[in-house]
């Protein structure tokens, strides 16, 4: 019990450093951090999915190809013999006010939000000294991953899988041996990655018509699902996507060595 209280006190102290006297933000941050700590006990790897777009989409509502990446990474980690816990990190709240705030964050390469997540990961890995972390992100989620990694600096146990980072962030990203970057799905160029302006404009102009077509057919489809940029999908079934990701995970972790002798 004393150890738990110490952990809570440290979490509260970190929250105060990040949010000053904003009691609500401090309370939410502390509660979230302690919840994560309780769930990673006894785990080898913490998998963190940073959704693309505004970073608000729950796993069950993701586009099929983005969900397939999360499931593929999870399955690979399990096949290597590690036990893991998967969580999602939501960058933005619902509503236009939150989205406008996120636009400013994206323009600043997620400066404040990435710093907060980096602080969380620093806290967690400090208290769980054998735990390793794998961040998974596509599109804006990939850019956010990279921003978090930069705040963390050199960290032996935090890895990042980044797929389809949008072109505006390309010059800002930093790559290390702990980063897997895929700028193509292996089948066709990524229009957003290559900054193919005519294709991007054509896709966004036609998206409302696709959305309206679905609505007329009685299908309730999110507008973002109607923005289908050529090449900007990284399905786990694509040979090059799966190969590179599996090779990265095998190289960084390898098969778990279960050599402990039972008493």
Secondary structure, DSSP 8 states (H G I E B T S, - for coil): -HHHHHHHHHHHHHHHHHHTT-HHHHHHHHHHHHHHHHHHTT-SEEEEEE-STTS---GGGS-HHHHHHHHHHHHHHHHTT--EEEEE-----SSHHHHHHHHHHHHTTSHHHHHHHHHHHHHHHHHSTT-EEEEEEETHHHHHHHHHHHHH-S-TTEEEEEE---GGGTTT----TTEEEESB-SSSB-TTTTT-HHHHHHHHHHHHHHHHHHHHTT----GGGG---TT----TTSHHHHHHHHHHHHHHH-S--------
